[in-house]
Amino acid sequence: MSQPGLDSDSVFGSVLDNLNQQRYSAAMMKLTLLSNGHSKDINYLRLLAQTQKALADYTGLIKTLHCIAAQTNQSVDYIEHMLALYLQGRLNEALDVGLLLQEMDLSGRQEQVLSHCLIKIYLEFCDYEGVQEVIVRHHNFEQDDFMLFAKGLVDLAGGKKNEALAYFRKAVALNGENDQAWISLSLLHEEMGDHELALANLSRAFDANPNNATGLKLLTKWHRRDATQAKPVDVCQTNKVIRQVRHYLAQYEFDEEISLCYMQLLKDTADMSSLRFEAEKLVLHNPKNPEYMNMKKKLEQGMNSL
């Protein structure tokens, strides 16, 4: 609630000081004092958005960004709103803002950000026609590795594997840090029967991003398949894969799919102690999942089948 006699400029300055000092809760308390009388003040709203982002209040942030964009009608503010919606998984709303942005005058950089976000949204929906429409509309980004990657996905969805392969290769040639394109190359080479090249491409993906979740799932799947065919099993390679998965889980502790991959590896190495611990984590994270509860009971009974 706004208090009479408050000097808003002074409060805004104090809020900026708090933000610079990373005292985000203090900044929010001061902004709350001005909330009623300044709810349409653009300077207030921008400070509020900064503070909400710092406090990870994404629900509040999205509301504030909506108010800012509606008031300024500026493309830069609509883009911020769209990206916040996308990052929070509110894809339909992000798409609506993106389609609105397509009718606005944008800078080259803004057009690139918009096209990338729209493509990511359409890919989430597996809407390759939508992806193709964005590519055609934003055709001026021919030397954009993400757009080349997207073209490859469209061709792959249409069964044009060789064309897709060419686009993925162009994408990584332009940007060797495009881990998604490396993963796509890896999958294609595996499908075409070249497992060694698939593994080499997978390694390049991890060079670019050691925490690529899709890559870790592929690595685990292929390693376990290869290990069953190898006599004797390469224990050093198994431990290397385990270390890589552990590194991921140290940062993303509650990724259920990767946890299950990790547990399969632990089962292969008969590391029952770590296996029980990982099962306990899954149950704590998702106690209503009957599969995890059953898994935990089996392990407590000394059974190592998952």
C-alpha positions as CSV (number, residue, x, y, z in Angstrom):
1,M,0.0,0.0,0.0
2,S,1.3,3.4,-0.9
3,Q,2.1,5.7,2.0
4,P,1.4,9.4,1.9
5,G,4.4,11.7,1.8
6,L,6.7,9.1,0.2
7,D,9.2,10.6,-2.3
8,S,9.0,8.1,-5.2
9,D,12.2,9.3,-6.8
10,S,14.0,8.7,-3.5
11,V,12.4,5.3,-3.1
12,F,13.3,4.4,-6.7
13,G,16.9,5.4,-6.0
14,S,17.0,3.3,-2.9
15,V,15.5,0.3,-4.7
16,L,18.3,0.6,-7.4
17,D,20.9,0.6,-4.6
18,N,19.3,-2.5,-3.2
19,L,19.3,-4.2,-6.5
20,N,23.0,-3.3,-7.1
21,Q,23.8,-4.8,-3.7
22,Q,21.7,-7.9,-4.4
23,R,19.4,-7.0,-1.5
24,Y,16.3,-8.1,-3.4
25,S,13.9,-8.6,-0.5
26,A,14.6,-5.1,0.7
27,A,14.0,-3.8,-2.8
28,M,10.6,-5.5,-2.9
29,M,9.6,-4.2,0.5
30,K,10.2,-0.6,-0.7
31,L,8.4,-1.2,-3.9
32,T,5.4,-2.6,-2.0
33,L,5.1,0.7,-0.2
34,L,4.5,2.4,-3.5
35,S,2.3,-0.3,-5.1
36,N,-1.1,1.4,-5.0
37,G,-0.2,4.8,-6.3
38,H,2.4,3.7,-8.9
39,S,0.9,0.6,-10.4
40,K,0.9,2.3,-13.9
41,D,4.2,4.1,-13.5
42,I,6.5,2.7,-16.1
43,N,9.6,3.3,-14.0
44,Y,8.0,1.5,-11.0
45,L,7.0,-1.4,-13.2
46,R,10.5,-1.8,-14.7
47,L,12.0,-1.8,-11.2
48,L,9.4,-4.3,-10.1
49,A,10.1,-6.6,-13.0
50,Q,13.9,-6.5,-12.2
51,T,13.2,-7.3,-8.6
52,Q,10.7,-10.1,-9.4
53,K,13.2,-11.7,-11.8
54,A,15.9,-11.6,-9.1
55,L,13.6,-13.2,-6.6
56,A,12.5,-15.8,-9.1
57,D,8.9,-14.7,-8.8
58,Y,8.1,-15.7,-12.4
59,T,4.3,-15.6,-11.9
60,G,4.5,-12.0,-10.8
61,L,7.2,-11.2,-13.4
62,I,5.0,-12.3,-16.3
63,K,2.1,-10.1,-15.0
64,T,4.4,-7.1,-14.7
65,L,5.9,-7.7,-18.2
66,H,2.4,-7.9,-19.6
67,C,1.5,-4.5,-18.0
68,I,4.7,-2.9,-19.3
69,A,4.2,-4.2,-22.9
70,A,0.5,-3.1,-22.9
71,Q,1.5,0.4,-21.7
72,T,4.5,1.0,-24.0
73,N,3.5,-1.0,-27.0
74,Q,7.2,-1.4,-27.8
75,S,8.6,-4.5,-29.4
76,V,11.4,-4.9,-26.9
77,D,8.9,-5.2,-24.1
78,Y,6.7,-7.7,-26.0
79,I,9.8,-9.8,-26.6
80,E,10.7,-9.9,-22.9
81,H,7.1,-10.9,-22.1
82,M,7.2,-13.7,-24.8
83,L,10.5,-15.1,-23.6
84,A,9.3,-15.1,-19.9
85,L,6.1,-17.0,-21.0
86,Y,8.2,-19.5,-23.0
87,L,10.7,-20.2,-20.2
88,Q,7.8,-20.9,-17.9
89,G,6.2,-23.4,-20.3
90,R,3.2,-21.2,-21.1
91,L,3.6,-22.0,-24.8
92,N,0.2,-21.0,-26.2
93,E,0.5,-17.5,-24.5
94,A,4.1,-17.1,-25.7
95,L,2.9,-18.0,-29.2
96,D,0.1,-15.4,-29.1
97,V,2.7,-12.7,-28.2
98,G,5.1,-14.0,-30.9
99,L,2.4,-13.8,-33.6
100,L,1.6,-10.2,-32.5
101,L,5.3,-9.4,-32.8
102,Q,5.4,-10.7,-36.3
103,E,3.2,-7.7,-37.3
104,M,5.5,-5.1,-35.7
105,D,8.6,-3.4,-37.0
106,L,11.6,-5.2,-35.5
107,S,15.4,-4.7,-35.5
108,G,17.5,-7.4,-37.1
109,R,18.4,-8.8,-33.6
110,Q,14.8,-8.7,-32.4
111,E,13.6,-10.6,-35.6
112,Q,16.3,-13.2,-34.9
113,V,15.2,-13.6,-31.2
114,L,11.5,-13.8,-32.3
115,S,12.2,-16.4,-35.0
116,H,14.2,-18.6,-32.7
117,C,11.5,-18.5,-30.0
118,L,8.7,-19.3,-32.4
119,I,10.6,-22.2,-33.8
120,K,11.2,-23.6,-30.3
121,I,7.5,-23.3,-29.5
122,Y,6.5,-25.0,-32.7
123,L,9.0,-27.8,-32.1
124,E,7.5,-28.3,-28.6
125,F,4.2,-28.9,-30.4
126,C,5.9,-31.1,-33.1
127,D,4.4,-28.6,-35.6
128,Y,6.9,-28.8,-38.4
129,E,4.6,-26.8,-40.8
130,G,4.8,-24.0,-38.3
131,V,8.6,-24.3,-38.2
132,Q,8.7,-24.1,-42.0
133,E,6.4,-21.0,-42.0
134,V,8.8,-19.2,-39.6
135,I,11.8,-20.2,-41.7
136,V,10.2,-18.9,-44.9
137,R,9.1,-15.7,-43.2
138,H,12.5,-15.0,-41.7
139,H,14.5,-16.2,-44.7
140,N,17.1,-13.5,-44.3
141,F,18.9,-15.6,-41.6
142,E,20.5,-18.0,-44.0
143,Q,23.8,-18.0,-42.1
144,D,22.1,-18.5,-38.7
145,D,23.1,-22.0,-37.4
146,F,19.9,-22.3,-35.4
147,M,17.8,-21.7,-38.5
148,L,19.9,-24.3,-40.4
149,F,19.4,-26.7,-37.6
150,A,15.6,-26.0,-37.8
151,K,15.6,-26.6,-41.6
152,G,17.3,-30.0,-40.9
153,L,14.6,-30.9,-38.5
154,V,11.9,-30.0,-41.0
155,D,13.6,-32.2,-43.7
156,L,14.1,-35.0,-41.2
157,A,10.4,-34.9,-40.3
158,G,9.6,-35.2,-44.0
159,G,11.8,-38.2,-44.4
160,K,14.6,-36.4,-46.2
161,K,17.5,-37.7,-44.3
162,N,20.3,-36.7,-46.6
163,E,19.0,-33.2,-46.8
164,A,18.7,-33.0,-43.1
165,L,22.2,-34.3,-42.7
166,A,23.5,-31.6,-44.9
167,Y,21.8,-28.9,-42.9
168,F,23.0,-30.2,-39.6
169,R,26.6,-30.3,-40.9
170,K,26.2,-26.7,-42.1
171,A,24.9,-25.7,-38.7
172,V,27.9,-27.2,-36.8
173,A,30.3,-25.8,-39.3
174,L,29.0,-22.3,-38.6
175,N,28.8,-22.9,-34.8
176,G,30.6,-25.8,-33.3
177,E,28.9,-25.0,-29.9
178,N,25.5,-26.0,-31.3
179,D,25.0,-29.1,-29.2
180,Q,21.5,-29.7,-30.5
181,A,22.8,-30.0,-34.1
182,W,25.6,-32.4,-33.0
183,I,23.0,-34.5,-31.2
184,S,20.8,-34.6,-34.3
185,L,23.9,-35.6,-36.4
186,S,24.6,-38.4,-33.9
187,L,21.1,-39.7,-34.0
188,L,21.0,-39.7,-37.8
189,H,24.4,-41.5,-38.1
190,E,23.2,-44.1,-35.6
191,E,20.0,-44.6,-37.6
192,M,22.1,-44.9,-40.8
193,G,24.2,-47.6,-39.1
194,D,27.4,-45.7,-38.5
195,H,27.8,-46.2,-34.7
196,E,31.4,-44.9,-34.5
197,L,30.5,-41.6,-36.2
198,A,27.4,-41.4,-34.0
199,L,29.5,-41.6,-30.9
200,A,32.0,-39.1,-32.3
201,N,29.2,-36.6,-32.9
202,L,27.8,-37.3,-29.4
203,S,31.2,-36.5,-28.0
204,R,31.3,-33.2,-29.8
205,A,27.8,-32.4,-28.4
206,F,29.2,-32.9,-24.9
207,D,32.2,-30.8,-25.7
208,A,29.8,-28.0,-26.4
209,N,27.4,-28.8,-23.5
210,P,28.3,-31.5,-20.9
211,N,24.8,-31.3,-19.5
212,N,22.8,-32.0,-22.7
213,A,20.1,-34.3,-21.2
214,T,19.1,-35.9,-24.6
215,G,22.8,-36.7,-25.1
216,L,23.2,-38.3,-21.7
217,K,20.1,-40.5,-22.3
218,L,21.6,-41.6,-25.6
219,L,25.0,-42.2,-24.0
220,T,23.5,-44.3,-21.3
221,K,21.3,-46.3,-23.7
222,W,24.1,-47.0,-26.2
223,H,26.7,-47.7,-23.6
224,R,24.5,-50.3,-21.8
225,R,23.7,-51.9,-25.2
226,D,27.3,-52.0,-26.2
227,A,28.4,-53.3,-22.8
228,T,26.1,-56.3,-23.0
229,Q,27.8,-57.2,-26.3
230,A,31.4,-56.7,-25.1
231,K,33.2,-59.5,-23.3
232,P,34.6,-58.6,-20.9
233,V,32.7,-55.4,-20.0
234,D,34.8,-52.2,-20.1
235,V,34.5,-51.2,-16.5
236,C,36.6,-48.0,-17.0
237,Q,34.2,-46.8,-19.7
238,T,31.2,-47.6,-17.5
239,N,32.7,-45.6,-14.7
240,K,33.4,-42.7,-17.1
241,V,29.7,-42.6,-18.2
242,I,28.6,-42.8,-14.5
243,R,30.8,-39.8,-13.7
244,Q,29.3,-37.8,-16.6
245,V,25.8,-38.6,-15.4
246,R,26.7,-37.7,-11.8
247,H,28.0,-34.4,-12.9
248,Y,24.7,-33.6,-14.5
249,L,22.7,-34.7,-11.4
250,A,24.8,-32.6,-9.1
251,Q,23.3,-29.6,-10.9
252,Y,19.9,-30.9,-11.8
253,E,19.2,-33.2,-8.9
254,F,15.5,-33.9,-9.7
255,D,15.6,-34.9,-13.3
256,E,13.7,-38.1,-13.2
257,E,14.6,-39.5,-16.6
258,I,18.4,-39.0,-16.0
259,S,18.0,-40.4,-12.5
260,L,16.5,-43.6,-14.0
261,C,19.4,-43.8,-16.5
262,Y,21.8,-43.4,-13.6
263,M,20.1,-46.2,-11.7
264,Q,20.4,-48.5,-14.6
265,L,24.2,-47.9,-14.7
266,L,24.4,-48.4,-10.9
267,K,22.6,-51.7,-11.3
268,D,25.1,-52.8,-13.9
269,T,28.0,-52.1,-11.5
270,A,26.1,-53.6,-8.5
271,D,26.5,-50.4,-6.5
272,M,23.5,-51.2,-4.3
273,S,24.2,-48.4,-1.8
274,S,24.1,-45.7,-4.4
275,L,21.2,-47.4,-6.1
276,R,19.1,-47.3,-2.9
277,F,20.0,-43.6,-2.3
278,E,18.9,-42.6,-5.8
279,A,15.6,-44.5,-5.4
280,E,15.0,-42.7,-2.1
281,K,15.6,-39.4,-3.9
282,L,13.0,-40.2,-6.6
283,V,10.4,-41.2,-3.9
284,L,11.0,-38.0,-2.0
285,H,10.7,-35.9,-5.2
286,N,7.6,-37.7,-6.4
287,P,6.0,-39.7,-3.5
288,K,2.8,-40.4,-5.4
289,N,4.5,-42.4,-8.1
290,P,3.7,-46.1,-7.4
291,E,6.6,-47.3,-9.7
292,Y,9.2,-45.5,-7.5
293,M,7.6,-46.8,-4.3
294,N,7.7,-50.3,-5.6
295,M,11.3,-49.9,-6.7
296,K,12.3,-48.7,-3.2
297,K,10.5,-51.7,-1.6
298,K,12.3,-54.1,-3.8
299,L,15.7,-52.6,-3.1
300,E,15.0,-52.6,0.7
301,Q,14.3,-56.3,0.3
302,G,17.7,-56.8,-1.3
303,M,16.4,-57.2,-4.9
304,N,18.3,-55.4,-7.6
305,S,15.8,-55.6,-10.3
306,L,14.3,-52.3,-11.4
